[in-house]
Amino acid sequence: MPYKVTRSIEFCYGHRLLNYEGECRHLHGHNGRVEVDIESDTTDHRGMVVDFADIRDTVKTWIDNNLDHRMILHRDDPLVAVLSELGEAHYTIDRNPTAENIAAHIHHMTSSDDLTITEIRLWETPNSYATYRANSNGHQPS
């Protein structure tokens, strides 16, 4: 596709990985950045693939409301009950909260017929990112 727009969104989050032997098995945090790509063969009547504000209104708002300054944990993590009891902010997903799985989750939660996201890149550090790319119709594979 000849046209592509990208919007960058910064947020802070914490997580830990289950069934992992490295340092990331411990609670820790990141200053993350998500890059949202939308591609198209054409532009609209304004000459745009999509207005950057539409990406912000959908994706940034969802991230701010759900992930920003939250611990992202696997739903089966024993810490979920502890954090809930303490009233601490957290967000659970059905998979281990790796950068790859968080990127896929953001795509799944924010892409729609009105905003067909082609690719999500989650920068976990300034030097490392994971990419989730939708299939050709813009939706997550089964």
N, C-alpha and C positions, 0 to 999 in steps of 0.2 A: 504494500500500500504506500502510495507516495506521500501521504500526510501523516504526521505524528505530532501530538502535543504531550508535554510532560509537566506535571505539577509536583513540587516537592513539599512534603509535610513533615515537620519535626515534632517529636513527642518523647517523653521519658517513660520508661517502663522497667519493671523488674521481672525476673523469671528464674526458674531452675529446671534442669532436665532430669527426668526420672530415667533409671536404667542406663546411666552414663557414668563412666569412671573418671572423667576429667574434672577440672575445676568448676565447670558449669553445673555440676550436681548440687552446688551450694546456691543459696539465694544470692542474687547479685543484680545490678541494674545497668541500664544502657541509656544513652542519649541517642535515640534512634531517629532515622530519617526514612520516610517512605517516598518513593518516586512512583507516580501513577502515570502510565502511558495509555493513550487512546489513539488508535490509528483509524484512518479512513481512506477510501478511494476518492472521496469528494469533500468539498466544504459546503456549508449551508449558505443561505441567502446573504449572510453577513461576511462570508469568506472564512468562516471558522470551522474547524472540526468539532469543537465544543468550547464554550466559554470557560476560561480558567476558573471563574467564580462558581460555575456549576460543579466543577470538581471539588473545589473548596467546600461548597455548601453540603455536598454529599459525603465525601470521604473524610475531610478534616473534621467535620462535625461528628461523624460516627466515631472516629478515633478519639477525639476530645471527650466524648460522652462515655466511651467504653474502655479504652486502653491507656490513655494518658495518665501518668502517675498511679498506675495500678500494677499489682503483681499478676502476671499472666501465668496460670498454672494448668496442668492437666486436670481434668475433672476428678480423677481418682487420686490426686496428690493428697496425702494425709494433712497437709497444711491448710487445705481449703476449709476444713471444719474449724481449725484454730483461728484462722483469719476471720471467718464468719462470726465466731463467738466474740472476738475482740472488736468487731465492727470495722475492721481494716479493709480498705478498698482492694478488691481483686477481681479478676475476670478469668473464667474457666473456658477451656476449649477441649474438644474430644480427642486431641492428639497431643503428643509431647510438644511443648511450646518452643520448638526450634525456630530459627529465623525463617526456614523454608515453610514450616507449617503456619506461622503467624502471617507470612505474606499471603499464602493461599487463603487463610481465614479472612483477612481484610478484603481480598478480592471477592470471596463468596458473599460477604456481608454487605458490600457496597456496589458491586456491579449489577446493572439492571438493563432493561430494554432502553431506558432513557439515558443511561450512562454505561456504555459497553466498554469496560476496561480491558485492554489487551494484555497489559503486563503490570505487575507490582514488583518493585525492588525494595527490600527492607535492608537498609544499611544498619547493621548492628554496632559497628564501630566505623571510624573514618576509613578503615582499610578493608573491611569485609562486609559483603552483602549476599543475600540470597534472592533468587528470582522465582516468581511464579508467573507463568505465561498461560493464558487461557487458550483453549483449543480454537479452531477457526471460527466457530460461531460465538466466541466470547464467553462461553460458559465453562465451568469447572468440569473436568472429566469425572466419570463415576468412580 
